[in-house]
Every structure is written in structure tokens, then in C-alpha cells.
């Protein structure tokens, strides 16, 4: 490890400072970089020349003439193709892999049927094969793939990339998934809770930009959620903060997979919606799907529309509790059920207006994500870029997390 104050370490930190300044500003001149970073102009010029040669930066059109009438500066921009990331989302229905650049532009996507019953060894094999396939078929220079992020539904130790528990993937319990996959693919690997990945995507590329606190709610067969406060994820002491899907909303309610009764997800998740659909007695209810319910509702089917109204009520009750607890500026909703669009959202907002404290409810914007399935890729790329550009003093070698 390099000693504090060594020339090599100072140089690496200065490079990181220049890269971050350019990325944060979008387009910026060399003199402004020097002013922002407090690095001498001569050093900035030298560092920029290196970064241009290595492909981290690109030069854009000239800026405006200076107030003193001097030559307009040549503006610099971060090269989005200098950083690529592979993101694998482990789901209970599909396992998806994507490869994208720093702007979260997908160059490659592929998915396979999920193997929720798979144990650790099989999961490592599946994930590693998908990563290698993405690297091969995308034809991206492997040296520019700065990291891999794996999204998992469940309790994930983000620091050590360990999956402690997943109700949807019961074969993964106390598995050091990150280390095992990293040993196979020879790239830095981080493992993260899937909804926290979505939250990072919203914070960087979606409705969460410049908003705080940001809450993301991801409704699948269960309910995932996360809180980002001032550009920092709220992890909690055991990486389980923001598990609103398991807050009790009915003390005598149905048994949840977590062992508790009356959790929010026993009423508001897709699994709960599908169970109510099976009892509806409609022609489409024998083997229901969220997509089928949405299609029936769009055709005007009264029972499908009633199911979605009930679901909106249950979602709204949970959102009202979140607003009272967190006082968020924005809540971003993810999941197939929100394909119902504005009608479902109106139902959620109506319940929130009735049940949440008035002032925080008025200040909280409730929106459906525009990123959709791209959110996981956006979050993974955001994490890899963030860790790649951090000053080396605060980042462990070959590690995507602090």
C-alpha cells in the first residue's frame, strides 16, 4: 500500500479529483478544473493530457470568450465509453444480464429463466456464465469493464457482498456471492440488494436527481424499498434499513414469508394481488398474471378493475406510513402493476391524502419510474462509476465498495 503523501498516491488522488470535476460539471475548461480542485493549472494541464490519451476524457467545442477577451477555452467532457459495467439481476422469474456504459446506455441485454431453488454453487455458475457471455457478445474491450454488480432480492451485506437471506432465492443463505463470482470472472464484483440498485439508478438517472430524501418502492412478488438521503444510501447497522415491505399493517393478518403476520407485502405485493385474483371467479383468474389483470382492466372488466382499486388502497396505506416516517421529497414506484398507469396512481395518491400527515403528504411527490427495467442497469453503472472515480485513499484495491 502506498504511504500517505507519496508522489504516486498524490498523483492518483489528483487524477480522481479532475475526473470527478469533469463528470459532475458535464462540460468544463481546464482553468475551471484548477479553480474547483485547487490543483495548480500546470498539474491540471498535465493530468488532462494523460486522461485524454487514455480515453477517460474527450474534448468538445470551444466555450465562450473570457470576460477579458481571451481565447475561449476548449471544454472537456467525461467519456461515457471509458467505463462499462455488467449488471446481473437475480429474480424469482427471470435472471437478466446487461452491459452498459457510464450513461447507462445498454449495449447488451439477455435473460434466462430463473432458478430460484438453485444453491450457491449453481448460482455462481449461472451468474459467471452470463457475465462471460455478455463480455463476449458485446465485444467491449474487457479492460474498460470496470466492475460487475449483482442485484439480489433479500438481505445483502453491501460492504462484503454477502447474501444473508432471500425469501425468493432460498438457496442463497450467508453466501459470499461477490467473492466467489469475482474469483471466476477476474473482475471487481459487488453484490447489492436489487431495490437499492434501482434506487441508485433513480438517484443518478431518474426522478431522484437532485431530490432528497428519495424513497424507492419496488413491488414484485414481495416489496422492496430503500431510502437515499443527501446522495447517501441509508443502510442501517445490518444492511436492512428501509425494509418497509415488512412493516406490520394488520396485526392479525396473513402469515408473511419472513415469519411475521400482516406485513405490508402480504396485502400490497403482486403475490397478494394474484391470490385475490384467483378468488375472483373471472374467466382469466384460474392462472392469473399481473399482465393479464392489467389487460382485463384495460378492456373494462369490472372484477379486474376492482382488484386494482383494492391494490391501490393497500399500496397507499403503506406509502402513507413511509411519508409519516421518512418525510421524503419523492417516492418512486417500480413494478409491473404500475403498468396500470395514472388510474392506479390516482388511487394511491387518494389514500395517501386521507391517511398521511398533511404537510409531509403535500411535500411528497409520488411518481412511477420512467426507467422501468433499465433501472437496475442504471444503478449498477452508477455504482461502478462512483467507485471507479473515487480517490484511491478511500477505496480498497479491486473493491467496488468502501
LOBASE-212987 format. One line per field, with one value per residue (C-alpha): residue in one letter; x, y, z; residue number from 0. Coordinates in steps of 0.2 Angstrom, whole numbers, plus 5000, padded with zeros to 4 digits. Example, Ala and Ser with C-alpha at 12.3 -4.5 7.8 and 13.67 -1.06 7.14 Angstrom:
<kelums>
rest <- [A_S]
px <- [5062_5068]
py <- [4978_4995]
pz <- [5039_5036]
nr <- [0_1]
</kelums>
This chain:
<kelums>
rest <- [X_X_X_X_X_X_X_X_X_X_X_X_X_X_X_X_X_X_X_X_X_X_X_X_X_X_X_X_X_X_X_X_X_X_X_X_X_X_X_X_X_X_X_X_X_X_X_X_X_X_X_X_X_X_X_X_X_X_X_X_X_X_X_X_X_X_X_X_X_X_X_X_X_X_X_X_X_X_X_X_X_X_X_X_X_X_X_X_X_X_X_X_X_X_X_X_X_X_X_X_X_X_X_X_X_X_X_X_X_X_X_X_X_X_X_X_X_X_X_X_X_X_X_X_X_X_X_X_X_X_X_X_X_X_X_X_X_X_X_X_X_X_X_X_X_X_X_X_X_X_X_X_X_X_X_X_X_X_X_X_X_X_X_X_X_X_X_X_X_X_X_X_X_X_X_X_X_X_X_X_X_X_X_X_X_X_X_X_X_X_X_X_X_X_X_X_X_X_X_X_X_X_X_X_X_X_X_X_X_X_X_X_X_X_X_X_X_X_X_X_X_X_X_X_X_X_X_X_X_X_X_X_X_X_X_X_X_X_X_X_X_X_X_X_X_X_X_X_X_X_X_X_X_X_X_X_X_X_X_X_X_X_X_X_X_X_X_X_X_X_X_X_X_X_X_X_X_X_X_X_X_X_X_X_X_X_X_X_X_X_X_X_X_X_X_X_X_X_X_X_X_X_X_X_X_X_X_X_X_X_X_X_X_X_X_X_X_X_X_X_X_X_X_X_X_X_X_X_X_X_X_X_X_X_X_X_X_X_X_X_X_X_X_X_X_X_X_X_X_X_X_X_X_X_X_X_X_X_X_X_X_X_X_X_X_X_X_X_X_X_X_X_X_X_X_X_X_X_X_X_X_X_X_X_X_X_X_X_X_X_X_X_X_X_X_X_X_X_X_X_X_X]
px <- [5000_5006_5011_5001_5009_5019_5020_5011_4997_4995_4995_4981_4971_4973_4968_4952_4948_4950_4939_4926_4926_4923_4909_4900_4900_4897_4907_4921_4938_4955_4956_4939_4945_4960_4949_4937_4950_4964_4976_4989_4985_5001_4997_4979_4986_4997_4984_4971_4983_4986_4967_4964_4977_4970_4952_4944_4940_4936_4937_4921_4918_4926_4917_4913_4926_4933_4927_4944_4943_4955_4953_4938_4943_4942_4929_4932_4919_4919_4919_4905_4913_4928_4918_4907_4899_4890_4874_4866_4848_4843_4825_4812_4805_4820_4838_4844_4861_4865_4881_4881_4892_4893_4877_4868_4866_4863_4875_4869_4854_4849_4839_4836_4823_4827_4832_4826_4829_4847_4861_4876_4887_4874_4870_4889_4890_4874_4880_4898_4892_4880_4894_4906_4893_4889_4908_4910_4894_4895_4913_4918_4936_4937_4950_4936_4924_4927_4916_4901_4886_4874_4856_4848_4831_4834_4846_4863_4878_4884_4901_4906_4895_4887_4869_4862_4844_4832_4814_4814_4830_4831_4847_4856_4859_4875_4884_4899_4892_4903_4920_4915_4910_4925_4936_4928_4927_4943_4934_4929_4911_4899_4883_4868_4850_4840_4829_4845_4852_4835_4837_4854_4848_4834_4846_4858_4847_4828_4816_4828_4840_4843_4829_4831_4826_4822_4812_4810_4797_4799_4783_4786_4781_4786_4790_4807_4811_4826_4830_4843_4847_4858_4866_4869_4860_4853_4859_4857_4868_4864_4860_4842_4836_4821_4813_4795_4788_4789_4781_4765_4749_4737_4741_4730_4734_4741_4757_4772_4787_4798_4788_4778_4759_4751_4767_4763_4769_4755_4742_4751_4763_4760_4758_4744_4736_4737_4730_4715_4713_4712_4697_4689_4680_4683_4687_4705_4708_4712_4730_4732_4746_4749_4749_4733_4724_4730_4724_4707_4706_4710_4696_4684_4682_4674_4682_4700_4697_4690_4706_4717_4707_4710_4728_4730_4722_4734_4749_4743_4742_4760_4765_4756_4766_4783_4778_4775_4791_4804_4796_4803_4803_4799_4794_4797_4787_4793_4784_4773_4757_4761_4758_4740_4747_4738_4722_4731_4742_4727_4720_4737_4738_4720_4723_4739_4730_4717_4730_4746_4751_4745_4761_4773_4760_4759_4778_4780_4779_4773_4778_4780_4798_4802_4817_4807_4818_4833_4834_4844_4857_4857_4860_4874_4883_4881_4889_4904_4907_4906_4918_4930_4932_4934_4950_4961_4964_4947_4944_4951_4960_4949_4934_4918_4913_4920]
py <- [5000_5017_5029_5044_5059_5048_5056_5042_5042_5061_5059_5046_5057_5072_5062_5056_5074_5080_5066_5069_5088_5084_5071_5082_5098_5089_5101_5111_5120_5117_5133_5130_5112_5120_5133_5119_5106_5118_5109_5120_5124_5116_5100_5100_5103_5088_5077_5081_5077_5059_5057_5062_5050_5036_5039_5045_5062_5070_5087_5097_5113_5129_5138_5157_5170_5175_5192_5199_5195_5180_5164_5154_5138_5120_5111_5094_5080_5063_5049_5038_5024_5024_5015_4999_4989_4972_4971_4954_4955_4939_4937_4924_4923_4929_4931_4946_4952_4969_4978_4997_5012_5027_5035_5018_5015_4997_4988_4971_4963_4945_4935_4917_4908_4910_4895_4901_4884_4884_4883_4894_4884_4883_4902_4906_4895_4903_4921_4919_4911_4926_4938_4930_4929_4947_4951_4940_4945_4964_4964_4978_4980_4970_4982_4996_4985_4992_4981_4969_4972_4958_4963_4951_4952_4950_4955_4959_4965_4978_4980_4962_4957_4943_4937_4933_4929_4929_4923_4922_4913_4901_4893_4909_4910_4918_4916_4926_4928_4943_4934_4918_4926_4938_4923_4916_4931_4941_4957_4968_4962_4970_4962_4973_4972_4974_4988_4998_4996_5003_5017_5022_5022_5034_5045_5047_5045_5046_5055_5056_5068_5082_5076_5071_5061_5049_5033_5019_5006_4990_4979_4962_4945_4954_4973_4980_4998_5009_5027_5039_5054_5068_5056_5043_5026_5023_5005_5003_4993_4977_4982_4981_4999_5003_4986_4994_4978_4970_4984_4977_4985_4972_4964_4949_4947_4934_4925_4933_4923_4932_4924_4939_4942_4956_4963_4976_4964_4952_4964_4975_4964_4955_4939_4946_4953_4936_4927_4939_4937_4918_4920_4932_4919_4928_4918_4924_4921_4902_4905_4924_4936_4954_4957_4948_4958_4974_4969_4964_4980_4990_4980_4987_4970_4975_4962_4967_4985_4981_4971_4986_4998_4987_4985_5004_5006_4993_5002_5019_5014_5009_5024_5035_5026_5029_5048_5049_5041_5047_5064_5061_5073_5060_5042_5032_5017_5002_4986_4978_4983_5001_4997_5002_5020_5035_5027_5016_5031_5042_5028_5028_5046_5047_5035_5045_5061_5053_5044_5053_5068_5083_5094_5079_5072_5089_5089_5072_5068_5051_5045_5030_5026_5031_5020_5003_4988_4999_5005_4990_4993_5012_5009_4996_5008_5022_5012_5006_5024_5031_5018_5019_5038_5039_5045_5029_5034_5029_5014_4997_4989_4979_4983_4992_4996_5006]
pz <- [5000_4996_5010_5013_5005_4992_4975_4967_4979_4977_4958_4959_4970_4959_4944_4953_4958_4940_4933_4946_4942_4924_4927_4939_4928_4912_4901_4909_4904_4912_4921_4930_4935_4943_4952_4958_4963_4970_4959_4950_4932_4926_4935_4928_4911_4913_4921_4907_4894_4901_4903_4885_4879_4890_4884_4900_4893_4876_4870_4865_4856_4862_4876_4877_4876_4893_4900_4897_4878_4879_4868_4873_4882_4875_4885_4892_4894_4903_4890_4894_4885_4897_4910_4906_4919_4919_4929_4934_4942_4950_4950_4955_4937_4926_4928_4917_4912_4904_4900_4898_4898_4911_4903_4907_4888_4886_4874_4878_4887_4889_4901_4906_4916_4934_4945_4962_4970_4965_4978_4980_4968_4954_4956_4955_4939_4931_4935_4929_4913_4910_4913_4902_4888_4890_4888_4873_4863_4867_4860_4873_4877_4894_4901_4901_4910_4927_4938_4939_4951_4955_4962_4974_4982_5000_5014_5007_5016_5004_5011_5010_4995_5006_5003_5021_5016_5001_5003_4984_4982_4997_4991_4995_5014_5021_5004_4999_4982_4977_4981_4973_4956_4957_4958_4942_4931_4937_4938_4953_4959_4971_4977_4981_4986_4970_4976_4982_4964_4957_4970_4964_4946_4951_4960_4946_4930_4935_4946_4961_4953_4965_4977_4995_5004_4990_4993_4980_4982_4971_4970_4964_4972_4988_4991_4992_4996_5000_5006_4999_5010_5003_4990_5003_5004_5021_5025_5044_5056_5047_5030_5032_5033_5023_5023_5023_5015_5032_5042_5050_5043_5050_5067_5064_5045_5034_5038_5028_5022_5035_5049_5054_5051_5042_5034_5020_5006_5012_5006_4993_4983_4966_4976_4986_4970_4961_4976_4976_4958_4960_4971_4959_4949_4932_4916_4917_4936_4935_4931_4934_4930_4933_4914_4912_4925_4918_4900_4908_4917_4901_4892_4906_4916_4932_4943_4936_4939_4957_4960_4955_4966_4981_4977_4976_4993_5001_4992_4998_5016_5016_5006_5019_5033_5024_5022_5040_5045_5032_5026_5008_4994_4981_4981_4965_4962_4952_4946_4933_4942_4939_4920_4925_4925_4930_4936_4949_4954_4957_4969_4978_4980_4986_5000_5005_5005_5018_5029_5029_5039_5029_5027_5023_5011_5002_5000_4994_4975_4971_4954_4943_4937_4919_4919_4920_4918_4914_4932_4938_4924_4928_4947_4944_4932_4944_4957_4946_4940_4958_4964_4949_4951_4970_4977_4979_4998_5002_4991_4994_4979_4967_4978_4972_4990_5004]
nr <- [0_1_2_3_4_5_6_7_8_9_10_11_12_13_14_15_16_17_18_19_20_21_22_23_24_25_26_27_28_29_30_31_32_33_34_35_36_37_38_39_40_41_42_43_44_45_46_47_48_49_50_51_52_53_54_55_56_57_58_59_60_61_62_63_64_65_66_67_68_69_70_71_72_73_74_75_76_77_78_79_80_81_82_83_84_85_86_87_88_89_90_91_92_93_94_95_96_97_98_99_100_101_102_103_104_105_106_107_108_109_110_111_112_113_114_115_116_117_118_119_120_121_122_123_124_125_126_127_128_129_130_131_132_133_134_135_136_137_138_139_140_141_142_143_144_145_146_147_148_149_150_151_152_153_154_155_156_157_158_159_160_161_162_163_164_165_166_167_168_169_170_171_172_173_174_175_176_177_178_179_180_181_182_183_184_185_186_187_188_189_190_191_192_193_194_195_196_197_198_199_200_201_202_203_204_205_206_207_208_209_210_211_212_213_214_215_216_217_218_219_220_221_222_223_224_225_226_227_228_229_230_231_232_233_234_235_236_237_238_239_240_241_242_243_244_245_246_247_248_249_250_251_252_253_254_255_256_257_258_259_260_261_262_263_264_265_266_267_268_269_270_271_272_273_274_275_276_277_278_279_280_281_282_283_284_285_286_287_288_289_290_291_292_293_294_295_296_297_298_299_300_301_302_303_304_305_306_307_308_309_310_311_312_313_314_315_316_317_318_319_320_321_322_323_324_325_326_327_328_329_330_331_332_333_334_335_336_337_338_339_340_341_342_343_344_345_346_347_348_349_350_351_352_353_354_355_356_357_358_359_360_361_362_363_364_365_366_367_368_369_370_371_372_373_374_375_376_377_378_379_380_381_382_383_384_385_386_387_388_389_390_391_392_393_394_395_396_397_398_399_400_401]
</kelums>
